[in-house]
Structures are given as C-alpha cells and as structure tokens.
Amino acid sequence: MKLPVAPPNLAVKLNDKWGFVHRSGKVTIPTKYQSLYLGFQEGLDAVQFNDKWGFIDKTGKEVIPMKYQSAENFNQGLAKVKSNDKWGFIDKKGNEIVPIKYQDALPFKDGWGKVKSNEKWGAVDKSGAEIVPTRYDEVFHINLTEGLAKVKLNKKWGAVDKAGNEVIAIKYDDLYPYFFENLATVKWNGKWGFIDRTGREVIPAKYDDSRNFTDGLAQVQLNGVYGLIDKTGKEVIPIKYQTIHWFSEGLAAVQINKKWGFVDKAGNEVIPPQYDYAHDFSGGKALVTKDGKDFTIAKPTSSNIDNTVVATTSTSPEPGTMKQPPVAMKGIIDPAIVGTWKYHDNQVNFNGFYIFRADGTYDYYADMITPSPPAPSYKNFWRVDGEEMEFIIDGKNQILRQKVLRRNDPQSNKPALLIPWNSATEEYRAYYPTQAHELWKTANTQKSNTAAINNPAAVKLVDPPVRLNGIADLSVVGLWKCNYNKIDYWLDLKADGTYNTYSATNSKPVKCYWRINGDYIETFCEGAKQVSRFVFRKINDLKIGKPTITLDGVAYFPETDKEMWKGM
C-alpha cells in the first residue's frame, strides 16, 4: 500500500486500479494501473501494470514498456529504474544511460547522481560515467566548479576529483570542498583551519568556526566571539566582537557589549561602538538606532570623524532626500526593509533582486537579464502599511497593495521577505538580505508542549515483518496532514517506528512501519506486497511559518506543535 501522493493530474482509483480523469469528470487514462508515481514529471509518469513498471505520457500512450521491477519519475532528463534487484537510469526513449547494475541510487542533482555498490557509494554523471568510484561510506556533495566531491571513509572526510584522486586527504572531521581564493576550510581535532590546494595546512586549526576567504579576509570564531584574519592567519580585526557584518564602502559594522560601531580594514574602530543597531553604509551614509530613535550618519573623513551624525529621523530618510511618488501613499519607509534582497532558484540558476532604498524608491532586476544592478530609475516607489506593502511601478498613478510576509528562516538563520509572485496561485518567493541583517523580532512562540513532542520519550522500536533500512528519526514523530483532491490525508508517525495512515473518506487507520534511510523514507503497510520508498525532505514553509515533510514532493504539515527545522 503506497502513501497518498498527489500528481498534478486528477488521479482516481476504481476497483483497486488507478487512472486519470479531467476535472470535468471525463476519463482521460483508463483505471487499469496497480500503482502510480508523482504525476507526469517532465511529461511522463511512472506506472505499474501486471507487476511491471514503465512510463506513459499524458494521453496514456505507453512511451517506455512495462518491463521494470520498479521505477521513479524523471528528474533532469533521467529516470531511476530497477531490474533484477539492481538500479540504473534511463532517458526518455528508454535508453539505458547509467547501467542497471547498482545496489542503490539517488535521483540526479546538479547533473550528478549518487550510486551504491557493495555497500559503498560513488557518483555518476549524466553520460553514465562513474566520476566518483564506489568505494566510500558516503558521498555528500560535489562541487561542480572545482570538480571535487566530498567523501567519507572510516569516519573521516576528504575530497576527490573526477579521476578518483584524493585532492584533500581523507583525514578530517569535516570540510567544505571549495577553494575560495585558493584556500579551503577544514576541521580536525574539533577545530577549524585552512589548507591550500596542495593540502598544506596554511592556517592552524584552532578556531571554533570559520568562513571562506573573501577579498583576502575570513571570519573566524573563538570562544563565542568573532574577528577577521588574513591569509597568513594574522588577526586583522581582533577576535572580540559579538557580531561582524561584511565590509561595505570600506567599513564593517561590529557589535561588542551589545553596542554597534564600525571598523575599517586595518581594524581601527573608526566609529566607536555606541548604537543599539547599525545598518551597513550605502552612498556614504548608514542608518543607526540609539535610544529608540533612528539616525543617519555619514561615512567619517578626517574632518568629521568625531561628528558623524548628520540627520535625525524616525522612519524616514533625511528631509529633502525622499523621492515623491506621483500619488499619495499611506505607508511609511521602514528602515528594516531598506537594502537589497535576493531570491534564488536552484533549478534554473536564476537570481532576482529587490533593491529598496531609503528615499522610498526601489528597483527589481534579474541576473539572467542584467548581470549587475541597473542604475537607479527612481520611478518605482514603495511604502510599508501594516502587514502590506504599497508599490507604484514605473511612476504610474496606480498603487498596488500586497501582503508581504516577514519570516525568520531557521535553516539559514536569516530573515526573509516573502513577496507575492503569482497572485492567481498565491505563490510567494522568499527573498533573503544580501548583507548582514538581524532576525525579525517576533512574539515568543508558545512552547508548552513542544519539548515533549520534539523529544519523545525513549521507546522500543517495533520490528516490521520485512526488513526496513534506516532509523526512526524522532524529529519527525507526530501527526502530519496533506490535502489531495480536496480530501485530507493523515500520517501519524510514532516513535516506535510504526505509523497509522487514514483519510477523511476512510477513517479506519492502516498500521504501517517506517524508517528514514538517508534521502528516503522506507515504509511497509499491513497487506502490502513490497516495501515502498519515497524521496524524503524536511522543508520549512515560510509562507505559513511551519515545518513540512515531503514524500516524493508531496508536502505534509504538522497537526501538532512543532518548531521549524533548524539549519542542517
């Protein structure tokens, strides 16, 4: 028995067989299939007929014959299939691209797929070539730019190239397989340091945390405070600050003893820490807060280094600098919104940017059209009015009002602006600040029973009647709900490794078993003939501020009190 899935088409079940109907009720594909996958990804759908799997198109035409033991839908032009208990990948013509010889395989991501043989992992590219030999306990990530894969062997991490050469020795507790300015961060003996491309340890591993080098400097943490070092390991900015922003116009905002100021690249405190908060410099000025009031300060010069305050404001920029819209707008210019916000789409490598200025104007651009920010047009206007934002586009005399959500993203530990993209589907896109930005201040979440739910008491696992690989991940224990075809479905995941599934139309629970195995959830239900596997993800839904779990892309929301997923 498969868990409920929700293909884009309207899938229906009749006499224990599956097919598809149009929303008008007309049958488009006869109900003759034993099982379906997530509907018509990349134009084809994996279906099961007479205990064999193949692929049909949206007309019901059998495009790839029903000859596989199992199959999953297409992803990046390739589909995972199983024959004789082995896995491989085929293209849309049914050609075997990755040989069907592997013990296990994971869907392609960024042009590569992980494969397993003899309990060891490697990776293949989309031509079927084995770019990482199957000899590692884990292949975690491939850096396509560097051509390196992060691999694990005997509880240690390293990196190999496409020929299998160990570019970074497999001896570290952890690492990032990226060489920024020819240095990579590695962790050994519980501390972080830096190595060069030859593997030479350039900066000793002595920091509690570290970031990659940018413009010759890297942020490091020691004993809970931060500083910046150069490529020799010299402390350019002393390791004493609670927070450090990156440099903007030659100055970086820093926090010490809960007060903010600015330092230059030589480590000099050009503006002593004295403010309750400080934004980065832009156009020679920065917005700061002190005693509940907002001020605009000028970038210090030799003549004004001791007299940097140039204007006092509440929620508006300097008098005379605000651009006037063609029609009156109700809202205010919220300093917390001022800055550049970025949306990123991994699939098409697309970046969109909103630039909200303190003068009340804004611009939007996409790097697929313009690689760098355009010159300010001063024809678009923005204001904040409660939970809504007002927009005037290109100087027109019409105000567009949209609800813009402020959310904190625990996975990235950044604030986000959720801005509507498609009003018809109520689609929001999450934009993150391109410069350091504190999290939004929100009311304390009620946590009366969160701890009990997120940390279930230790219980003994119930053994399933068949073998399930993986663990019972306690972080997902609880009651989850999805809605498909206007019908509610529930998963009640229990800490003992069992779960119940039922729906609004069938309230009789079915007893099942579950385990999380890497990127999959494996399940088995009473009365089923085989184990089911679904691609499993933990994803935060910032629109409603809740965590979700997804099974083959179908999102289930918590019915119990659960905090959003932290960075993983």
C-alpha positions as CSV (number, residue, x, y, z in Angstrom):
1,M,0.0,0.0,0.0
2,K,1.5,3.3,-1.1
3,L,1.1,6.5,0.9
4,P,-1.2,9.1,-0.7
5,V,0.5,11.0,-3.5
6,A,-0.8,14.0,-5.4
7,P,0.1,14.1,-9.1
8,P,-0.8,17.3,-10.9
9,N,-3.5,15.4,-12.9
10,L,-6.6,14.1,-11.1
11,A,-5.7,10.5,-10.3
12,V,-8.6,8.3,-9.4
13,K,-8.9,4.7,-8.1
14,L,-11.6,2.3,-9.2
15,N,-11.8,-1.4,-8.2
16,D,-8.3,-1.1,-6.8
17,K,-6.9,0.3,-10.1
18,W,-5.6,3.7,-10.9
19,G,-6.2,6.1,-13.8
20,F,-6.7,9.8,-14.6
21,V,-9.7,12.0,-15.1
22,H,-10.2,15.5,-16.4
23,R,-11.6,18.0,-13.9
24,S,-14.8,17.8,-15.8
25,G,-15.0,14.1,-14.9
26,K,-14.1,12.7,-18.3
27,V,-11.8,9.7,-18.1
28,T,-8.5,10.6,-19.9
29,I,-6.5,7.5,-19.0
30,P,-8.3,4.3,-18.1
31,T,-8.2,3.0,-14.5
32,K,-6.0,-0.1,-15.1
33,Y,-2.8,0.6,-13.3
34,Q,-1.8,-1.0,-10.0
35,S,0.2,2.0,-8.9
36,L,1.3,5.5,-10.0
37,Y,4.1,7.7,-9.1
38,L,4.0,11.5,-8.7
39,G,2.1,12.6,-11.8
40,F,3.8,13.5,-15.1
41,Q,7.1,14.9,-14.2
42,E,8.8,16.1,-17.3
43,G,5.8,14.9,-19.4
44,L,5.9,11.3,-18.3
45,D,4.6,9.3,-15.4
46,A,5.8,6.0,-13.9
47,V,3.0,3.5,-13.7
48,Q,2.7,-0.2,-12.7
49,F,0.9,-2.7,-14.8
50,N,0.9,-6.5,-14.3
51,D,3.5,-6.1,-11.6
52,K,5.9,-4.3,-14.0
53,W,6.7,-0.6,-14.3
54,G,7.0,1.6,-17.3
55,F,6.1,5.1,-18.4
56,I,3.1,6.8,-20.1
57,D,2.6,10.2,-21.5
58,K,-0.4,12.5,-20.7
59,T,-2.5,10.8,-23.4
60,G,-2.0,7.4,-21.8
61,K,0.4,6.2,-24.6
62,E,3.0,3.7,-23.4
63,V,6.2,5.5,-24.1
64,I,8.6,3.2,-22.3
65,P,7.5,-0.5,-22.0
66,M,6.3,-2.1,-18.7
67,K,9.4,-4.2,-18.0
68,Y,11.0,-2.8,-14.9
69,Q,10.8,-4.2,-11.4
70,S,10.4,-0.6,-10.1
71,A,10.7,2.9,-11.4
72,E,10.7,6.5,-10.3
73,N,9.7,9.6,-12.2
74,F,12.0,11.6,-14.5
75,N,14.3,14.2,-13.0
76,Q,16.8,16.2,-15.0
77,G,16.0,14.1,-18.1
78,L,16.7,10.7,-16.5
79,A,14.6,8.2,-14.5
80,K,15.7,5.7,-11.9
81,V,14.7,2.1,-12.8
82,K,15.2,-1.3,-11.2
83,S,15.7,-4.7,-12.9
84,N,16.9,-7.9,-11.3
85,D,17.2,-6.1,-7.9
86,K,19.7,-3.6,-9.4
87,W,19.3,0.1,-10.1
88,G,20.3,2.4,-13.0
89,F,18.9,5.3,-15.1
90,I,17.2,5.6,-18.5
91,D,16.4,8.5,-20.8
92,K,13.0,9.4,-22.2
93,K,13.5,7.0,-25.1
94,G,14.1,4.1,-22.7
95,N,17.9,4.0,-23.5
96,E,20.0,2.7,-20.6
97,I,22.3,5.7,-19.7
98,V,23.5,4.6,-16.3
99,P,24.0,0.8,-16.3
100,I,21.4,-1.0,-14.3
101,K,24.0,-2.6,-12.0
102,Y,23.9,-0.7,-8.8
103,Q,22.7,-1.8,-5.3
104,D,21.1,1.6,-4.9
105,A,21.0,5.0,-6.5
106,L,19.7,8.5,-5.7
107,P,18.0,10.9,-8.1
108,F,20.2,13.3,-10.1
109,K,21.0,16.7,-8.6
110,D,23.1,19.4,-10.4
111,G,24.0,16.9,-13.1
112,W,25.2,14.0,-11.0
113,G,23.7,11.1,-9.1
114,K,24.9,9.0,-6.2
115,V,25.2,5.2,-6.7
116,K,25.9,2.3,-4.4
117,S,27.7,-1.0,-4.9
118,N,28.8,-3.5,-2.3
119,E,27.7,-1.1,0.5
120,K,29.9,1.6,-0.8
121,W,28.9,4.9,-2.5
122,G,30.2,6.8,-5.5
123,A,28.7,9.1,-8.2
124,V,27.9,9.1,-11.9
125,D,27.4,11.9,-14.4
126,K,24.6,12.1,-16.9
127,S,26.6,10.2,-19.5
128,G,26.8,7.2,-17.2
129,A,30.4,7.7,-16.4
130,E,31.4,6.8,-12.9
131,I,33.0,10.1,-11.8
132,V,33.5,9.1,-8.2
133,P,34.4,5.4,-7.6
134,T,32.0,3.4,-5.5
135,R,34.4,2.9,-2.5
136,Y,33.3,5.4,0.1
137,D,31.0,5.2,3.1
138,E,29.3,8.4,1.9
139,V,29.4,10.9,-1.0
140,F,28.0,14.0,0.5
141,H,28.4,16.8,-2.1
142,I,30.0,17.5,-5.4
143,N,31.5,21.0,-6.2
144,L,30.9,21.2,-9.9
145,T,33.1,24.4,-10.2
146,E,36.1,22.7,-8.6
147,G,35.2,19.2,-9.9
148,L,35.6,17.9,-6.4
149,A,33.4,15.5,-4.3
150,K,33.3,15.5,-0.5
151,V,33.7,11.8,0.5
152,K,33.7,9.9,3.8
153,L,35.7,6.8,4.6
154,N,36.3,5.3,8.1
155,K,34.5,8.2,9.8
156,K,36.9,10.8,8.1
157,W,36.2,13.3,5.3
158,G,38.2,14.4,2.3
159,A,37.7,15.3,-1.3
160,V,38.4,13.5,-4.6
161,D,38.4,14.7,-8.2
162,K,36.7,13.0,-11.2
163,A,39.6,10.7,-11.6
164,G,39.3,9.5,-8.0
165,N,42.5,11.3,-6.9
166,E,42.4,12.5,-3.3
167,V,42.8,16.2,-3.7
168,I,42.1,16.7,0.0
169,A,43.3,13.9,2.2
170,I,40.6,11.8,3.9
171,K,41.6,12.6,7.4
172,Y,39.4,15.5,8.5
173,D,36.4,15.7,10.9
174,D,34.7,17.9,8.3
175,L,35.4,20.2,5.4
176,Y,34.0,22.4,2.7
177,P,35.1,21.2,-0.8
178,Y,35.5,24.8,-2.1
179,F,38.8,26.7,-2.6
180,F,37.9,30.4,-2.1
181,E,41.0,32.4,-3.0
182,N,42.9,29.1,-3.1
183,L,42.2,28.2,0.5
184,A,39.6,25.7,1.8
185,T,38.3,25.4,5.4
186,V,38.8,22.0,7.1
187,K,38.1,20.7,10.6
188,W,40.4,18.4,12.6
189,N,40.6,17.6,16.3
190,G,37.4,19.6,16.7
191,K,38.8,22.9,15.4
192,W,38.7,24.7,12.1
193,G,41.6,25.9,9.9
194,F,42.7,26.3,6.3
195,I,44.6,24.3,3.7
196,D,45.8,25.2,0.2
197,R,45.4,23.2,-3.0
198,T,48.4,21.0,-2.2
199,G,46.9,20.0,1.2
200,R,49.4,22.1,3.1
201,E,47.9,23.4,6.4
202,V,48.3,27.1,5.9
203,I,46.4,28.4,9.0
204,P,46.4,26.1,12.0
205,A,43.1,24.5,13.1
206,K,42.4,26.5,16.3
207,Y,39.1,28.1,15.6
208,D,35.6,27.1,16.8
209,D,34.2,28.1,13.4
210,S,35.4,29.7,10.2
211,R,34.1,31.2,6.9
212,N,35.6,31.2,3.5
213,F,38.0,33.9,2.3
214,T,36.7,36.9,0.5
215,D,38.9,39.9,-0.5
216,G,41.8,38.4,1.4
217,L,39.9,38.1,4.7
218,A,38.0,35.3,6.5
219,Q,35.7,35.5,9.5
220,V,36.6,33.2,12.4
221,Q,35.0,32.4,15.8
222,L,36.7,31.6,19.0
223,N,35.1,31.3,22.4
224,G,31.8,32.8,21.1
225,V,33.3,36.0,19.6
226,Y,34.3,36.9,16.1
227,G,37.1,38.5,14.2
228,L,38.8,38.6,10.7
229,I,42.1,37.1,9.7
230,D,44.2,37.4,6.6
231,K,45.8,34.6,4.6
232,T,48.8,34.3,7.0
233,G,46.5,33.9,10.0
234,K,47.1,37.4,11.3
235,E,44.2,38.9,13.2
236,V,43.2,42.0,11.1
237,I,40.1,42.6,13.1
238,P,40.6,41.4,16.7
239,I,38.6,38.3,17.7
240,K,36.4,40.1,20.3
241,Y,33.2,41.1,18.6
242,Q,29.7,39.5,19.2
243,T,28.8,40.2,15.5
244,I,30.6,41.4,12.4
245,H,29.0,42.5,9.2
246,W,31.0,42.3,6.0
247,F,32.6,45.4,4.6
248,S,30.5,47.9,2.7
249,E,32.3,51.0,1.4
250,G,35.4,50.1,3.3
251,L,33.7,49.9,6.7
252,A,32.2,46.9,8.6
253,A,29.5,47.2,11.3
254,V,30.6,45.4,14.5
255,Q,28.9,44.7,17.9
256,I,30.6,44.5,21.3
257,N,28.9,44.7,24.7
258,K,25.6,44.9,22.8
259,K,26.6,48.2,21.1
260,W,27.3,48.8,17.4
261,G,30.1,50.7,15.7
262,F,32.3,50.5,12.6
263,V,35.8,49.3,11.9
264,D,38.0,49.7,8.8
265,K,40.1,47.0,7.1
266,A,43.0,47.8,9.4
267,G,40.9,47.0,12.5
268,N,40.6,50.6,13.6
269,E,37.3,51.5,15.3
270,V,36.5,54.4,13.1
271,I,33.1,54.9,14.7
272,P,33.2,53.6,18.3
273,P,30.5,51.1,19.3
274,Q,27.7,53.3,20.8
275,Y,24.5,52.4,18.8
276,D,21.7,49.9,19.6
277,Y,21.9,48.8,16.0
278,A,23.7,49.8,12.8
279,H,23.0,49.2,9.1
280,D,25.7,49.0,6.5
281,F,27.0,52.1,4.7
282,S,25.4,52.8,1.3
283,G,26.0,56.0,-0.6
284,G,28.3,57.3,2.1
285,K,25.6,57.0,4.8
286,A,24.3,54.4,7.3
287,L,21.2,54.2,9.3
288,V,21.7,53.6,13.0
289,T,19.5,53.3,16.1
290,K,20.1,54.8,19.5
291,D,17.7,55.2,22.5
292,G,14.8,54.1,20.3
293,K,15.5,56.8,17.6
294,D,16.9,56.3,14.1
295,F,19.8,58.5,12.8
296,T,21.6,58.8,9.5
297,I,25.3,59.0,9.9
298,A,27.9,60.0,7.3
299,K,31.0,58.0,6.4
300,P,33.8,59.5,8.5
301,T,36.5,61.6,6.9
302,S,39.4,63.3,8.6
303,S,37.3,66.4,9.1
304,N,34.1,64.8,10.5
305,I,35.4,61.7,12.2
306,D,34.2,62.9,15.6
307,N,30.9,64.3,14.3
308,T,29.3,61.7,12.2
309,V,25.6,62.4,12.9
310,V,24.1,64.4,10.0
311,A,20.4,63.9,10.4
312,T,17.8,62.6,12.8
313,T,14.8,60.7,11.5
314,S,12.1,58.4,12.8
315,T,11.2,56.0,10.0
316,S,12.1,58.2,7.0
317,P,15.4,59.3,5.4
318,E,16.8,62.7,5.6
319,P,14.4,65.6,4.9
320,G,14.7,66.6,1.3
321,T,16.2,63.3,0.1
322,M,12.9,61.3,-0.1
323,K,11.6,61.0,-3.6
324,Q,8.0,62.0,-4.0
325,P,5.6,59.4,-5.7
326,P,3.2,60.6,-8.4
327,V,0.2,59.9,-6.0
328,A,0.0,60.0,-2.2
329,M,0.9,56.7,-0.4
330,K,-0.4,55.8,3.0
331,G,2.5,53.8,4.4
332,I,6.0,54.6,5.7
333,I,9.6,53.9,4.7
334,D,10.6,51.1,7.1
335,P,14.4,51.2,7.7
336,A,14.3,47.4,8.4
337,I,13.3,46.9,4.7
338,V,16.0,49.1,3.2
339,G,18.6,47.1,1.4
340,T,19.0,44.5,-1.3
341,W,17.0,41.3,-1.1
342,K,17.8,38.2,-3.2
343,Y,15.7,35.3,-4.4
344,H,17.5,32.2,-5.8
345,D,16.0,29.4,-8.0
346,N,18.4,26.4,-7.9
347,Q,16.8,24.6,-10.9
348,V,17.4,27.3,-13.5
349,N,20.2,29.1,-11.6
350,F,18.0,32.3,-11.5
351,N,18.5,35.2,-9.1
352,G,16.1,38.0,-8.7
353,F,16.8,41.1,-6.6
354,Y,14.7,43.8,-5.0
355,I,16.6,47.0,-4.1
356,F,14.6,49.0,-1.5
357,R,16.2,52.5,-1.0
358,A,15.8,54.8,2.0
359,D,14.5,57.5,-0.4
360,G,11.3,55.5,-0.9
361,T,12.2,54.2,-4.4
362,Y,13.0,50.6,-5.4
363,D,14.2,48.6,-8.4
364,Y,13.9,45.0,-9.4
365,Y,16.3,43.1,-11.7
366,A,17.2,39.5,-12.6
367,D,20.7,38.4,-13.3
368,M,19.5,36.4,-16.3
369,I,18.7,39.7,-17.9
370,T,21.2,42.1,-16.4
371,P,24.3,40.6,-14.7
372,S,24.7,43.6,-12.4
373,P,22.3,46.1,-10.7
374,P,21.0,48.7,-13.1
375,A,21.3,52.4,-12.4
376,P,18.5,53.7,-10.1
377,S,15.4,54.6,-12.1
378,Y,13.7,56.5,-9.2
379,K,10.4,55.6,-11.0
380,N,9.3,52.8,-8.7
381,F,8.1,53.6,-5.2
382,W,7.5,51.5,-2.0
383,R,6.0,52.0,1.4
384,V,5.0,49.7,4.3
385,D,1.5,50.0,5.6
386,G,0.9,47.5,8.4
387,E,1.3,43.9,7.1
388,E,1.0,45.2,3.5
389,M,3.4,46.9,1.1
390,E,2.4,49.6,-1.3
391,F,4.1,49.6,-4.7
392,I,4.0,52.1,-7.6
393,I,5.5,50.6,-10.7
394,D,7.4,52.8,-13.2
395,G,5.9,56.1,-11.9
396,K,2.4,55.2,-12.8
397,N,-0.6,56.7,-10.9
398,Q,-1.8,53.3,-9.6
399,I,-0.9,51.8,-6.2
400,L,-0.5,48.1,-5.9
401,R,-1.0,46.7,-2.4
402,Q,0.3,43.3,-1.5
403,K,0.7,41.4,1.7
404,V,4.4,40.9,2.3
405,L,5.4,38.4,5.0
406,R,8.3,38.8,7.3
407,R,9.7,35.4,8.3
408,N,12.8,34.1,10.0
409,D,14.3,31.1,8.3
410,P,15.8,28.7,10.9
411,Q,17.7,26.7,8.3
412,S,19.7,29.6,7.0
413,N,19.4,31.6,10.3
414,K,18.4,34.7,8.2
415,P,15.3,36.9,7.9
416,A,13.3,36.7,4.7
417,L,10.8,38.8,2.9
418,L,8.1,36.7,1.3
419,I,6.9,38.7,-1.7
420,P,3.9,37.6,-3.9
421,W,5.0,36.4,-7.4
422,N,1.8,34.9,-8.8
423,S,-1.4,36.4,-7.4
424,A,-3.5,33.7,-9.1
425,T,-1.8,30.8,-7.3
426,E,-0.9,32.9,-4.2
427,E,2.8,32.0,-4.8
428,Y,5.3,33.7,-2.6
429,R,9.0,33.9,-3.2
430,A,11.4,34.2,-0.3
431,Y,14.0,37.0,-0.6
432,Y,17.0,37.0,1.7
433,P,19.2,40.0,2.6
434,T,22.4,40.2,0.6
435,Q,24.1,41.9,3.6
436,A,24.1,41.0,7.3
437,H,20.6,41.6,8.8
438,E,19.3,40.8,12.2
439,L,16.3,38.4,12.5
440,W,12.9,39.9,12.7
441,K,11.6,40.5,16.3
442,T,8.6,38.3,16.8
443,A,6.4,37.3,19.7
444,N,7.6,34.4,21.8
445,T,6.3,31.1,20.5
446,Q,4.2,29.1,22.9
447,K,6.2,26.0,23.7
448,S,4.1,24.4,26.3
449,N,4.2,21.0,24.7
450,T,6.9,21.5,22.0
451,A,9.6,19.9,24.0
452,A,7.5,16.8,24.7
453,I,6.6,16.4,21.0
454,N,10.1,17.1,19.6
455,N,11.8,14.9,22.1
456,P,9.6,11.8,22.5
457,A,10.4,9.5,25.4
458,A,12.7,6.7,24.5
459,V,10.6,3.7,23.3
460,K,11.5,0.3,22.0
461,L,11.3,0.0,18.2
462,V,8.7,-2.3,16.8
463,D,10.2,-4.7,14.3
464,P,8.4,-4.8,11.0
465,P,7.6,-8.1,9.2
466,V,10.1,-7.2,6.5
467,R,13.4,-5.5,6.6
468,L,13.4,-1.7,6.6
469,N,16.7,0.2,6.4
470,G,17.3,3.3,8.3
471,I,16.3,4.8,11.6
472,A,13.1,6.2,13.3
473,D,14.0,9.9,13.2
474,L,12.4,11.3,16.4
475,S,12.4,14.8,14.9
476,V,9.5,13.9,12.6
477,V,7.4,12.0,15.1
478,G,3.9,13.4,15.3
479,L,0.7,13.8,13.3
480,W,1.0,15.2,9.7
481,K,-1.6,16.2,7.2
482,C,-1.9,16.8,3.5
483,N,-4.8,17.7,1.2
484,Y,-5.2,16.0,-2.2
485,N,-8.2,16.3,-4.5
486,K,-9.9,18.2,-1.6
487,I,-9.5,15.2,0.6
488,D,-7.5,15.3,3.8
489,Y,-4.9,12.5,4.5
490,W,-3.0,12.0,7.7
491,L,0.2,10.3,8.7
492,D,0.6,9.6,12.4
493,L,4.3,8.8,12.8
494,K,5.2,7.1,16.1
495,A,8.5,7.0,17.9
496,D,8.4,3.1,17.9
497,G,8.8,3.1,14.1
498,T,5.2,2.5,13.3
499,Y,2.6,4.8,11.9
500,N,-1.1,5.0,11.0
501,T,-2.4,6.4,7.8
502,Y,-6.0,7.3,7.2
503,S,-8.1,9.9,5.3
504,A,-11.3,11.9,5.6
505,T,-13.1,9.4,3.5
506,N,-11.7,6.3,5.2
507,S,-11.2,6.9,8.9
508,K,-10.1,3.3,9.6
509,P,-6.3,3.5,10.3
510,V,-3.9,1.2,8.5
511,K,-1.0,0.1,10.5
512,C,2.4,0.6,8.8
513,Y,6.1,0.8,9.6
514,W,8.6,3.5,8.7
515,R,12.3,4.3,8.7
516,I,14.3,7.2,7.4
517,N,17.2,6.0,5.2
518,G,19.3,8.9,4.0
519,D,17.3,10.8,1.4
520,Y,14.4,8.3,1.5
521,I,11.6,7.1,3.8
522,E,11.0,3.4,3.6
523,T,7.5,2.1,4.5
524,F,5.6,-1.1,4.7
525,C,1.9,-1.4,5.5
526,E,-0.1,-4.5,6.5
527,G,-1.4,-6.2,3.4
528,A,1.2,-4.8,1.1
529,K,3.3,-6.9,-1.2
530,Q,6.5,-4.9,-1.0
531,V,8.4,-2.1,0.7
532,S,7.7,1.4,-0.6
533,R,10.4,4.1,-0.8
534,F,9.8,7.8,-1.2
535,V,12.2,10.7,-1.6
536,F,12.0,12.4,1.8
537,R,12.8,16.0,2.7
538,K,12.4,18.3,5.7
539,I,11.4,21.7,4.3
540,N,10.2,24.9,6.1
541,D,7.1,26.5,4.6
542,L,7.9,30.2,5.3
543,K,4.5,31.3,4.0
544,I,2.7,29.9,7.0
545,G,5.7,29.6,9.2
546,K,5.6,25.8,9.7
547,P,7.9,22.9,9.0
548,T,6.8,20.3,6.5
549,I,7.9,16.8,5.5
550,T,7.7,15.9,1.8
551,L,7.3,12.4,0.3
552,D,8.1,12.4,-3.4
553,G,7.4,16.2,-3.4
554,V,4.0,15.9,-1.6
555,A,4.0,18.2,1.5
556,Y,2.6,17.2,4.8
557,F,2.0,19.8,7.5
558,P,2.2,19.2,11.3
559,E,-1.1,18.9,13.2
560,T,0.9,19.0,16.4
561,D,3.0,21.9,17.7
562,K,6.4,21.7,16.0
563,E,9.2,24.2,15.6
564,M,10.6,24.9,12.1
565,W,13.6,22.9,11.1
566,K,17.0,24.3,12.0
567,G,20.0,24.5,9.7
568,M,21.1,21.1,8.6
